[in-house]
Amino acid sequence: DLDVVLTANNMILNSYFSKAQSDRDRGKASGTQQKSGEAVGAMDVAFDRTAVNLMNDNSRFSPTESSPFRRGNFDLLYNLCTQAAIHRILRTYKGAGEDRSVPFLFLRDFYTERAAEYFDGDLPYGQADDFVDDLLRTSPAILSAPDGKTGLTDPLGAAESIIRMRNQVVNEWKETMERVQEDHIGVQSVVLSKQMQNWDTSSTDSGDDGFQ
């Protein structure tokens, strides 16, 4: 399922730019102009929901091979990857000091104001994509940080950072999962050794005379 996350994640920006171009082309064809301050595609989703579509793909998540629990686990995995990526980015921005104070403040506030809406509780599938969608459809704005630094927010840049970092998180988790079997060999060896010791102790306590 981590590979599915990577597949869906890598298709977001291509879908976003493709839809944005289509919106502009439709606007030119109809003779209408985008309103000032309105994000491209604001009346529609900013990108195709590949992750949700993959969850509903019968060839990958068929009833004989999966269950609602797997779909739920996949969506939880997708949400956790997204939040882990955001937390890493915020720590990086904070560590950079005033050079990244405006991006830090923007992403921190954007995330904390929407965390309950997109990540907490019993929610429909695809909330991680909805969060990124909301970010992509947010217009840039002037923001002043407490340190006195003022700058223009970059929602698209923030979304791109989340997508890149999410790939990094997933790849690290894949490497960890690939080592699970190797790590379990040592654990299983210890468990087997303990079981053998317990068996030997039990055999000694019960005595062997009854079998003679």
MDAnalysis code that builds the backbone (N, CA, C; Angstrom):
import MDAnalysis as mda
import numpy as np

u = mda.Universe.empty(636, n_residues=212, atom_resindex=np.repeat(np.arange(212), 3), trajectory=True)
u.add_TopologyAttr("name", ["N", "CA", "C"] * 212)
u.add_TopologyAttr("resid", np.arange(1, 213))
u.add_TopologyAttr("resname", ["ASP", "LEU", "ASP", "VAL", "VAL", "LEU", "THR", "ALA", "ASN", "ASN", "MET", "ILE", "LEU", "ASN", "SER", "TYR", "PHE", "SER", "LYS", "ALA", "GLN", "SER", "ASP", "ARG", "ASP", "ARG", "GLY", "LYS", "ALA", "SER", "GLY", "THR", "GLN", "GLN", "LYS", "SER", "GLY", "GLU", "ALA", "VAL", "GLY", "ALA", "MET", "ASP", "VAL", "ALA", "PHE", "ASP", "ARG", "THR", "ALA", "VAL", "ASN", "LEU", "MET", "ASN", "ASP", "ASN", "SER", "ARG", "PHE", "SER", "PRO", "THR", "GLU", "SER", "SER", "PRO", "PHE", "ARG", "ARG", "GLY", "ASN", "PHE", "ASP", "LEU", "LEU", "TYR", "ASN", "LEU", "CYS", "THR", "GLN", "ALA", "ALA", "ILE", "HIS", "ARG", "ILE", "LEU", "ARG", "THR", "TYR", "LYS", "GLY", "ALA", "GLY", "GLU", "ASP", "ARG", "SER", "VAL", "PRO", "PHE", "LEU", "PHE", "LEU", "ARG", "ASP", "PHE", "TYR", "THR", "GLU", "ARG", "ALA", "ALA", "GLU", "TYR", "PHE", "ASP", "GLY", "ASP", "LEU", "PRO", "TYR", "GLY", "GLN", "ALA", "ASP", "ASP", "PHE", "VAL", "ASP", "ASP", "LEU", "LEU", "ARG", "THR", "SER", "PRO", "ALA", "ILE", "LEU", "SER", "ALA", "PRO", "ASP", "GLY", "LYS", "THR", "GLY", "LEU", "THR", "ASP", "PRO", "LEU", "GLY", "ALA", "ALA", "GLU", "SER", "ILE", "ILE", "ARG", "MET", "ARG", "ASN", "GLN", "VAL", "VAL", "ASN", "GLU", "TRP", "LYS", "GLU", "THR", "MET", "GLU", "ARG", "VAL", "GLN", "GLU", "ASP", "HIS", "ILE", "GLY", "VAL", "GLN", "SER", "VAL", "VAL", "LEU", "SER", "LYS", "GLN", "MET", "GLN", "ASN", "TRP", "ASP", "THR", "SER", "SER", "THR", "ASP", "SER", "GLY", "ASP", "ASP", "GLY", "PHE", "GLN"])
u.atoms.positions = np.array([
    [0.816, -1.211, 0.000],
    [0.000, 0.000, 0.000],
    [0.855, 1.269, 0.000],
    [2.085, 1.184, 0.505],
    [2.975, 2.342, 0.446],
    [3.294, 2.699, -1.000],
    [3.385, 1.687, -1.866],
    [3.602, 1.960, -3.289],
    [2.405, 2.684, -3.895],
    [1.209, 2.353, -3.437],
    [0.004, 3.036, -3.915],
    [0.037, 4.500, -3.491],
    [0.489, 4.764, -2.266],
    [0.619, 6.142, -1.794],
    [1.575, 6.917, -2.689],
    [2.710, 6.302, -3.023],
    [3.682, 6.963, -3.902],
    [3.083, 7.253, -5.267],
    [2.362, 6.276, -5.821],
    [1.737, 6.463, -7.132],
    [0.772, 7.636, -7.114],
    [-0.097, 7.661, -6.116],
    [-1.079, 8.742, -6.015],
    [-0.397, 10.079, -5.783],
    [0.604, 10.100, -4.925],
    [1.297, 11.337, -4.581],
    [1.998, 11.945, -5.787],
    [2.612, 11.090, -6.603],
    [3.375, 11.580, -7.748],
    [2.497, 12.104, -8.882],
    [1.208, 11.838, -8.821],
    [0.306, 12.286, -9.879],
    [-0.407, 13.597, -9.547],
    [-0.252, 14.089, -8.317],
    [-1.027, 15.254, -7.882],
    [-0.682, 16.507, -8.672],
    [0.600, 16.855, -8.738],
    [0.971, 18.118, -9.372],
    [0.687, 18.109, -10.867],
    [0.942, 16.977, -11.538],
    [0.618, 16.901, -12.965],
    [-0.870, 17.120, -13.189],
    [-1.683, 16.508, -12.334],
    [-3.130, 16.682, -12.445],
    [-3.526, 18.125, -12.169],
    [-2.901, 18.734, -11.176],
    [-3.223, 20.126, -10.817],
    [-2.917, 21.076, -11.971],
    [-1.710, 20.972, -12.527],
    [-1.333, 21.878, -13.612],
    [-2.159, 21.612, -14.867],
    [-2.497, 20.350, -15.116],
    [-3.338, 20.020, -16.265],
    [-4.728, 20.629, -16.118],
    [-5.308, 20.519, -14.932],
    [-6.640, 21.083, -14.701],
    [-6.603, 22.604, -14.738],
    [-5.520, 23.190, -14.216],
    [-5.394, 24.646, -14.246],
    [-5.327, 25.153, -15.683],
    [-4.569, 24.437, -16.528],
    [-4.483, 24.820, -17.933],
    [-5.833, 24.670, -18.619],
    [-6.546, 23.606, -18.313],
    [-7.877, 23.401, -18.897],
    [-8.832, 24.509, -18.474],
    [-8.750, 24.925, -17.208],
    [-9.598, 26.021, -16.728],
    [-9.309, 27.310, -17.485],
    [-8.023, 27.591, -17.706],
    [-7.660, 28.806, -18.441],
    [-8.149, 28.738, -19.884],
    [-7.998, 27.557, -20.498],
    [-8.443, 27.402, -21.882],
    [-9.952, 27.575, -22.002],
    [-10.697, 27.026, -21.042],
    [-12.150, 27.184, -21.064],
    [-12.547, 28.635, -20.857],
    [-11.786, 29.325, -19.984],
    [-12.079, 30.731, -19.749],
    [-11.856, 31.570, -20.993],
    [-10.781, 31.275, -21.728],
    [-10.513, 32.011, -22.962],
    [-11.575, 31.714, -24.010],
    [-11.970, 30.448, -24.101],
    [-12.954, 30.055, -25.112],
    [-14.310, 30.702, -24.859],
    [-14.661, 30.862, -23.585],
    [-15.962, 31.452, -23.253],
    [-15.904, 32.962, -23.145],
    [-14.693, 33.512, -23.230],
    [-14.544, 34.956, -23.161],
    [-14.616, 35.511, -21.763],
    [-14.529, 34.654, -20.747],
    [-14.580, 35.112, -19.361],
    [-13.178, 35.183, -18.802],
    [-13.007, 36.032, -17.827],
    [-11.722, 36.202, -17.189],
    [-11.816, 35.754, -15.737],
    [-10.721, 35.195, -15.241],
    [-10.684, 34.793, -13.841],
    [-10.763, 36.021, -12.958],
    [-11.574, 35.978, -11.925],
    [-11.722, 37.096, -11.017],
    [-10.436, 37.310, -10.234],
    [-10.171, 38.574, -9.924],
    [-8.976, 38.895, -9.161],
    [-9.035, 38.233, -7.789],
    [-7.935, 37.561, -7.405],
    [-7.877, 36.921, -6.100],
    [-8.487, 35.543, -6.058],
    [-9.086, 35.080, -7.153],
    [-9.702, 33.757, -7.176],
    [-8.688, 32.736, -7.656],
    [-8.476, 31.696, -6.875],
    [-7.513, 30.660, -7.248],
    [-8.007, 29.900, -8.463],
    [-7.061, 29.445, -9.284],
    [-7.417, 28.680, -10.465],
    [-8.155, 27.420, -10.052],
    [-9.271, 27.164, -10.687],
    [-10.032, 25.966, -10.376],
    [-10.774, 26.041, -9.068],
    [-11.064, 27.263, -8.577],
    [-11.670, 27.412, -7.261],
    [-13.056, 26.812, -7.195],
    [-13.744, 26.679, -8.338],
    [-15.094, 26.130, -8.341],
    [-15.088, 24.614, -8.489],
    [-13.895, 24.035, -8.575],
    [-13.787, 22.600, -8.800],
    [-12.646, 22.088, -7.945],
    [-12.469, 20.750, -7.880],
    [-11.304, 20.228, -7.177],
    [-10.048, 20.627, -7.938],
    [-8.973, 20.850, -7.202],
    [-7.744, 21.324, -7.827],
    [-7.004, 20.218, -8.569],
    [-7.246, 18.965, -8.195],
    [-6.581, 17.845, -8.871],
    [-7.438, 16.596, -8.726],
    [-7.184, 15.623, -9.593],
    [-7.937, 14.367, -9.556],
    [-7.605, 13.584, -8.294],
    [-8.618, 12.938, -7.741],
    [-8.450, 12.183, -6.497],
    [-7.947, 10.766, -6.801],
    [-6.671, 10.659, -7.137],
    [-6.098, 9.372, -7.520],
    [-6.124, 8.377, -6.373],
    [-5.817, 8.818, -5.163],
    [-5.777, 7.899, -4.021],
    [-7.136, 7.271, -3.769],
    [-8.189, 8.092, -3.788],
    [-9.543, 7.571, -3.573],
    [-9.924, 6.631, -4.704],
    [-9.558, 6.987, -5.936],
    [-9.870, 6.127, -7.082],
    [-9.169, 4.776, -6.967],
    [-7.929, 4.789, -6.490],
    [-7.202, 3.532, -6.321],
    [-7.829, 2.685, -5.224],
    [-8.347, 3.339, -4.187],
    [-9.019, 2.588, -3.128],
    [-10.282, 1.914, -3.639],
    [-10.909, 2.544, -4.640],
    [-12.144, 1.996, -5.200],
    [-11.902, 1.122, -6.419],
    [-10.624, 0.907, -6.768],
    [-10.260, 0.094, -7.927],
    [-10.448, -1.380, -7.578],
    [-11.405, -2.028, -8.230],
    [-11.704, -3.425, -7.904],
    [-10.544, -4.366, -8.193],
    [-9.696, -3.995, -9.164],
    [-8.574, -4.864, -9.482],
    [-7.530, -4.857, -8.372],
    [-7.508, -3.775, -7.574],
    [-6.517, -3.672, -6.508],
    [-7.131, -3.908, -5.130],
    [-8.369, -3.465, -4.970],
    [-9.040, -3.591, -3.687],
    [-10.348, -4.359, -3.851],
    [-10.296, -5.506, -4.504],
    [-11.509, -6.283, -4.732],
    [-11.966, -6.930, -3.433],
    [-13.267, -7.239, -3.319],
    [-13.773, -7.845, -2.085],
    [-13.084, -9.144, -1.714],
    [-12.573, -9.865, -2.738],
    [-11.918, -11.140, -2.442],
    [-10.496, -10.944, -1.942],
    [-9.918, -9.778, -2.187],
    [-8.536, -9.542, -1.802],
    [-8.406, -8.512, -0.689],
    [-9.478, -7.798, -0.395],
    [-9.391, -6.725, 0.567],
    [-10.655, -6.674, 1.394],
    [-10.798, -5.595, 2.152],
    [-11.959, -5.411, 3.003],
    [-12.040, -3.940, 3.359],
    [-13.155, -3.509, 3.946],
    [-13.227, -2.115, 4.405],
    [-12.113, -1.768, 5.383],
    [-11.622, -2.770, 6.115],
    [-10.536, -2.501, 7.045],
    [-9.270, -2.088, 6.303],
    [-9.000, -2.734, 5.155],
    [-7.804, -2.364, 4.396],
    [-7.960, -0.967, 3.818],
    [-9.133, -0.653, 3.325],
    [-9.360, 0.691, 2.805],
    [-9.180, 1.721, 3.916],
    [-9.714, 1.387, 5.087],
    [-9.555, 2.297, 6.221],
    [-8.104, 2.439, 6.629],
    [-7.368, 1.328, 6.630],
    [-5.949, 1.373, 6.974],
    [-5.156, 2.174, 5.950],
    [-5.513, 2.007, 4.666],
    [-4.828, 2.764, 3.619],
    [-5.056, 4.257, 3.804],
    [-6.292, 4.643, 4.071],
    [-6.598, 6.061, 4.248],
    [-5.892, 6.618, 5.480],
    [-5.838, 5.825, 6.552],
    [-5.105, 6.245, 7.747],
    [-3.629, 6.419, 7.433],
    [-3.063, 5.482, 6.670],
    [-1.665, 5.575, 6.261],
    [-1.417, 6.848, 5.463],
    [-2.318, 7.156, 4.548],
    [-2.198, 8.357, 3.709],
    [-2.252, 9.615, 4.570],
    [-3.157, 9.628, 5.542],
    [-3.260, 10.780, 6.441],
    [-2.008, 10.937, 7.296],
    [-1.513, 9.821, 7.827],
    [-0.330, 9.879, 8.682],
    [0.901, 10.328, 7.908],
    [1.041, 9.868, 6.660],
    [2.148, 10.317, 5.811],
    [2.088, 11.826, 5.607],
    [0.882, 12.319, 5.375],
    [0.701, 13.752, 5.140],
    [1.060, 14.552, 6.377],
    [0.567, 14.124, 7.528],
    [0.861, 14.851, 8.759],
    [2.341, 14.766, 9.119],
    [2.948, 13.603, 8.916],
    [4.378, 13.466, 9.186],
    [5.184, 14.405, 8.296],
    [4.779, 14.524, 7.035],
    [5.461, 15.428, 6.103],
    [5.327, 16.877, 6.557],
    [4.124, 17.270, 6.958],
    [3.897, 18.642, 7.414],
    [4.732, 18.942, 8.649],
    [4.758, 18.017, 9.604],
    [5.530, 18.229, 10.829],
    [7.017, 18.379, 10.523],
    [7.531, 17.577, 9.603],
    [8.950, 17.680, 9.244],
    [9.256, 19.026, 8.604],
    [8.372, 19.463, 7.719],
    [8.581, 20.750, 7.049],
    [8.562, 21.883, 8.062],
    [7.614, 21.845, 8.986],
    [7.524, 22.895, 10.001],
    [8.778, 22.923, 10.873],
    [9.293, 21.755, 11.234],
    [10.526, 21.720, 12.027],
    [11.699, 22.294, 11.235],
    [11.748, 21.987, 9.943],
    [12.816, 22.519, 9.091],
    [12.721, 24.032, 8.987],
    [11.514, 24.534, 8.744],
    [11.315, 25.981, 8.655],
    [11.682, 26.671, 9.965],
    [11.238, 26.089, 11.075],
    [11.517, 26.693, 12.377],
    [13.007, 26.713, 12.659],
    [13.695, 25.647, 12.272],
    [15.134, 25.587, 12.478],
    [15.902, 26.580, 11.631],
    [15.293, 27.022, 10.519],
    [15.953, 27.981, 9.626],
    [15.851, 29.410, 10.134],
    [15.071, 29.628, 11.196],
    [14.967, 30.968, 11.770],
    [14.177, 31.929, 10.910],
    [14.568, 33.201, 10.962],
    [13.784, 34.244, 10.294],
    [13.811, 34.127, 8.773],
    [14.774, 33.396, 8.226],
    [14.815, 33.220, 6.773],
    [13.570, 32.502, 6.259],
    [12.976, 31.653, 7.098],
    [11.780, 30.914, 6.694],
    [10.607, 31.211, 7.618],
    [10.635, 32.357, 8.278],
    [9.595, 32.663, 9.262],
    [8.225, 32.837, 8.624],
    [8.161, 33.450, 7.442],
    [6.866, 33.644, 6.777],
    [6.296, 32.308, 6.297],
    [7.065, 31.474, 5.575],
    [6.529, 30.154, 5.203],
    [6.143, 29.314, 6.416],
    [6.941, 29.399, 7.491],
    [6.625, 28.644, 8.704],
    [5.302, 29.095, 9.293],
    [5.132, 30.400, 9.449],
    [3.914, 30.927, 10.053],
    [2.694, 30.593, 9.204],
    [2.823, 30.720, 7.889],
    [1.692, 30.429, 7.004],
    [1.277, 28.968, 7.103],
    [2.244, 28.050, 6.953],
    [1.906, 26.627, 6.962],
    [1.439, 26.183, 8.344],
    [2.075, 26.700, 9.391],
    [1.656, 26.329, 10.748],
    [0.209, 26.721, 11.004],
    [-0.127, 27.966, 10.671],
    [-1.491, 28.434, 10.915],
    [-2.493, 27.714, 10.016],
    [-2.117, 27.510, 8.754],
    [-3.015, 26.826, 7.821],
    [-3.311, 25.412, 8.316],
    [-2.280, 24.730, 8.789],
    [-2.442, 23.350, 9.258],
    [-3.230, 23.281, 10.561],
    [-2.843, 24.083, 11.544],
    [-3.501, 23.994, 12.847],
    [-4.966, 24.408, 12.780],
    [-5.283, 25.349, 11.898],
    [-6.677, 25.785, 11.769],
    [-7.555, 24.727, 11.112],
    [-6.946, 23.782, 10.395],
    [-7.715, 22.792, 9.639],
    [-7.468, 21.353, 10.081],
    [-6.613, 21.153, 11.076],
    [-6.270, 19.788, 11.494],
    [-7.497, 19.007, 11.940],
    [-8.363, 19.640, 12.710],
    [-9.566, 18.947, 13.185],
    [-10.495, 18.600, 12.027],
    [-10.560, 19.486, 11.036],
    [-11.463, 19.274, 9.902],
    [-11.009, 18.129, 9.014],
    [-9.696, 18.013, 8.811],
    [-9.192, 17.057, 7.832],
    [-8.558, 15.794, 8.426],
    [-8.157, 15.836, 9.685],
    [-7.374, 14.714, 10.202],
    [-7.880, 14.096, 11.503],
    [-8.808, 14.721, 12.181],
    [-9.242, 14.219, 13.485],
    [-10.611, 13.556, 13.411],
    [-10.745, 12.433, 14.110],
    [-12.050, 11.795, 14.230],
    [-12.410, 10.892, 13.068],
    [-13.686, 10.523, 13.032],
    [-14.223, 9.631, 11.996],
    [-14.597, 10.463, 10.781],
    [-13.790, 10.367, 9.726],
    [-13.952, 11.228, 8.556],
    [-14.064, 10.390, 7.285],
    [-14.616, 10.962, 6.216],
    [-14.672, 10.244, 4.933],
    [-13.267, 9.996, 4.394],
    [-13.169, 9.049, 3.460],
    [-11.895, 8.800, 2.808],
    [-11.449, 10.042, 2.031],
    [-10.118, 10.183, 1.908],
    [-9.572, 11.211, 1.033],
    [-9.357, 12.565, 1.666],
    [-9.366, 12.658, 2.995],
    [-9.215, 13.961, 3.640],
    [-7.821, 14.552, 3.447],
    [-6.796, 13.709, 3.334],
    [-5.449, 14.224, 3.091],
    [-5.387, 14.948, 1.753],
    [-6.042, 14.377, 0.732],
    [-6.109, 15.045, -0.569],
    [-6.914, 16.335, -0.474],
    [-7.978, 16.327, 0.317],
    [-8.786, 17.533, 0.475],
    [-7.982, 18.651, 1.132],
    [-7.108, 18.289, 2.067],
    [-6.253, 19.294, 2.705],
    [-5.320, 19.932, 1.685],
    [-4.644, 19.093, 0.885],
    [-3.734, 19.620, -0.136],
    [-4.513, 20.428, -1.168],
    [-5.711, 19.973, -1.519],
    [-6.575, 20.693, -2.454],
    [-6.892, 22.084, -1.919],
    [-7.255, 22.148, -0.640],
    [-7.555, 23.433, -0.002],
    [-6.345, 24.352, -0.066],
    [-5.177, 23.793, 0.166],
    [-3.943, 24.574, 0.123],
    [-3.674, 25.096, -1.281],
    [-3.854, 24.250, -2.286],
    [-3.597, 24.653, -3.669],
    [-4.566, 25.730, -4.145],
    [-5.772, 25.748, -3.591],
    [-6.767, 26.729, -4.020],
    [-6.759, 27.997, -3.175],
    [-5.756, 28.108, -2.303],
    [-5.608, 29.309, -1.484],
    [-4.777, 30.346, -2.230],
    [-5.244, 31.572, -2.249],
    [-4.529, 32.641, -2.947],
    [-3.368, 33.157, -2.101],
    [-2.257, 33.544, -2.724],
    [-1.149, 34.159, -1.979],
    [-1.608, 35.441, -1.288],
    [-0.948, 35.774, -0.193],
    [-1.305, 36.981, 0.554],
    [-0.076, 37.500, 1.291],
    [-0.110, 38.776, 1.641],
    [0.966, 39.367, 2.422],
    [0.822, 38.925, 3.874],
    [1.935, 38.473, 4.463],
    [1.909, 37.995, 5.842],
    [3.092, 38.575, 6.600],
    [2.828, 39.064, 7.799],
    [3.881, 39.609, 8.657],
    [4.131, 38.660, 9.817],
    [5.377, 38.270, 10.002],
    [5.756, 37.372, 11.092],
    [6.052, 38.176, 12.352],
    [5.987, 37.549, 13.524],
    [6.271, 38.257, 14.777],
    [7.670, 38.863, 14.833],
    [8.620, 38.305, 14.070],
    [9.979, 38.848, 14.081],
    [10.110, 40.094, 13.218],
    [8.984, 40.545, 12.647],
    [8.992, 41.752, 11.836],
    [9.190, 41.509, 10.358],
    [9.474, 40.285, 9.984],
    [9.679, 39.963, 8.577],
    [8.330, 39.861, 7.876],
    [8.217, 40.486, 6.717],
    [6.984, 40.471, 5.928],
    [7.271, 39.859, 4.565],
    [6.346, 39.043, 4.099],
    [6.538, 38.410, 2.805],
    [5.234, 37.932, 2.214],
    [5.318, 37.423, 1.005],
    [4.156, 36.898, 0.296],
    [4.072, 35.394, 0.530],
    [2.926, 34.931, 0.976],
    [2.751, 33.490, 1.186],
    [2.748, 32.763, -0.156],
    [3.145, 31.514, -0.132],
    [3.252, 30.709, -1.353],
    [2.545, 29.366, -1.143],
    [1.219, 29.345, -1.267],
    [0.481, 28.093, -1.055],
    [0.918, 26.970, -1.994],
    [1.170, 27.297, -3.272],
    [1.610, 26.276, -4.217],
    [2.951, 25.695, -3.794],
    [3.872, 26.568, -3.388],
    [5.171, 26.093, -2.923],
    [5.053, 25.218, -1.690],
    [4.133, 25.581, -0.786],
    [3.909, 24.772, 0.419],
    [3.369, 23.396, 0.049],
    [2.432, 23.360, -0.897],
    [1.869, 22.077, -1.339],
    [2.941, 21.215, -1.996],
    [3.779, 21.830, -2.822],
    [4.861, 21.078, -3.463],
    [5.814, 20.506, -2.416],
    [6.101, 21.292, -1.377],
    [6.987, 20.818, -0.310],
    [6.379, 19.624, 0.414],
    [5.075, 19.687, 0.678],
    [4.392, 18.576, 1.348],
    [4.449, 17.318, 0.490],
    [4.210, 17.472, -0.806],
    [4.216, 16.320, -1.710],
    [5.608, 15.690, -1.777],
    [6.643, 16.529, -1.893],
    [8.013, 15.996, -1.931],
    [8.370, 15.307, -0.614],
    [8.023, 15.962, 0.495],
    [8.354, 15.393, 1.797],
    [7.566, 14.111, 2.056],
    [6.331, 14.061, 1.564],
    [5.525, 12.855, 1.741],
    [6.173, 11.678, 1.016],
    [6.739, 11.918, -0.162],
    [7.479, 10.856, -0.852],
    [8.655, 10.367, -0.009],
    [9.363, 11.312, 0.592],
    [10.511, 10.948, 1.421],
    [10.070, 10.121, 2.623],
    [8.981, 10.533, 3.257],
    [8.452, 9.792, 4.408],
    [8.075, 8.368, 4.003],
    [7.364, 8.241, 2.890],
    [6.913, 6.920, 2.438],
    [8.101, 6.023, 2.122],
    [9.107, 6.566, 1.443],
    [10.277, 5.750, 1.108],
    [11.009, 5.286, 2.365],
    [11.077, 6.149, 3.369],
    [11.707, 5.747, 4.626],
    [10.894, 4.656, 5.313],
    [9.578, 4.800, 5.286],
    [8.723, 3.782, 5.900],
    [8.821, 2.457, 5.146],
    [8.982, 2.526, 3.818],
    [9.152, 1.295, 3.036],
    [10.427, 0.570, 3.457],
    [11.506, 1.324, 3.623],
    [12.764, 0.713, 4.045],
    [12.617, 0.063, 5.418],
    [11.885, 0.736, 6.302],
    [11.650, 0.173, 7.635],
    [10.858, -1.122, 7.550],
    [9.822, -1.125, 6.712],
    [8.994, -2.323, 6.567],
    [9.774, -3.476, 5.955],
    [10.707, -3.159, 5.049],
    [11.505, -4.213, 4.424],
    [12.435, -4.886, 5.427],
    [12.752, -4.184, 6.525],
    [13.630, -4.757, 7.548],
    [12.860, -5.497, 8.636],
    [11.539, -5.450, 8.570],
    [10.728, -6.059, 9.628],
    [10.994, -7.551, 9.748],
    [10.996, -8.259, 8.608],
    [11.211, -9.707, 8.655],
    [12.569, -10.037, 9.254],
    [13.587, -9.269, 8.851],
    [14.929, -9.499, 9.390],
    [14.958, -9.242, 10.895],
    [14.301, -8.163, 11.320],
    [14.256, -7.853, 12.753],
    [13.488, -8.919, 13.522],
    [12.448, -9.470, 12.900],
    [11.625, -10.462, 13.580],
    [12.350, -11.791, 13.762],
    [13.338, -12.058, 12.898],
    [14.084, -13.315, 13.035],
    [14.753, -13.376, 14.402],
    [15.372, -12.267, 14.798],
    [16.014, -12.217, 16.107],
    [15.011, -12.357, 17.234],
    [13.862, -11.685, 17.094],
    [12.819, -11.763, 18.116],
    [12.287, -13.186, 18.222],
    [12.025, -13.792, 17.060],
    [11.503, -15.162, 17.060],
    [12.504, -16.141, 17.662],
    [13.798, -15.890, 17.423],
    [14.830, -16.756, 17.993],
    [14.824, -16.672, 19.516],
    [14.676, -15.454, 20.039],
    [14.630, -15.270, 21.495],
    [13.397, -15.942, 22.079],
    [12.244, -15.757, 21.408],
    [10.998, -16.360, 21.882],
    [11.107, -17.882, 21.896],
    [11.664, -18.448, 20.805],
    [11.820, -19.903, 20.725],
    [12.743, -20.412, 21.823],
    [13.827, -19.661, 22.068],
    [14.763, -20.059, 23.116],
    [14.083, -20.062, 24.482],
    [13.267, -19.039, 24.749],
    [12.532, -18.969, 26.013],
    [11.546, -20.126, 26.131],
    [10.878, -20.425, 25.025],
    [9.915, -21.524, 25.042],
    [10.603, -22.857, 25.323],
    [11.786, -23.048, 24.725],
    [12.533, -24.284, 24.955],
    [12.988, -24.376, 26.413],
    [13.407, -23.244, 26.982],
    [13.817, -23.239, 28.383],
    [12.641, -23.586, 29.286],
    [11.480, -22.996, 28.981],
    [10.285, -23.283, 29.775],
    [9.883, -24.749, 29.648],
    [10.027, -25.291, 28.428],
    [9.678, -26.702, 28.207],
    [10.604, -27.618, 28.994],
    [11.923, -27.279, 28.979],
    [12.896, -28.079, 29.724],
    [12.608, -28.024, 31.218],
    [12.281, -26.815, 31.707],
    [11.974, -26.660, 33.130],
    [10.737, -27.442, 33.511],
    [9.723, -27.377, 32.635],
    [8.474, -28.098, 32.892],
    [8.703, -29.597, 32.898],
    [9.527, -30.080, 31.982],
    [9.817, -31.513, 31.902],
    [10.568, -31.984, 33.137],
    [11.508, -31.160, 33.617],
    [12.290, -31.518, 34.800],
    [11.416, -31.559, 36.042],
    [10.519, -30.565, 36.160],
    [9.638, -30.490, 37.328],
    [8.672, -31.662, 37.381],
    [8.174, -32.085, 36.221],
    [7.202, -33.178, 36.190],
    [7.867, -34.537, 36.359],
    [9.163, -34.589, 36.060],
    [9.914, -35.835, 36.197],
    [9.679, -36.766, 35.034],
    [10.642, -37.642, 34.795],
    [10.532, -38.585, 33.688],
    [10.145, -39.983, 34.148],
    [10.030, -40.189, 35.501],
    [9.775, -41.537, 36.003],
    [8.445, -42.088, 35.529],
    [7.495, -41.230, 35.282],
    [6.179, -41.699, 34.881],
    [6.179, -42.356, 33.520],
    [7.233, -42.164, 32.746],
    [7.296, -42.733, 31.396],
    [8.137, -43.994, 31.357],
    [8.637, -44.396, 32.509],
    [9.502, -45.572, 32.532],
    [8.744, -46.794, 33.030],
])
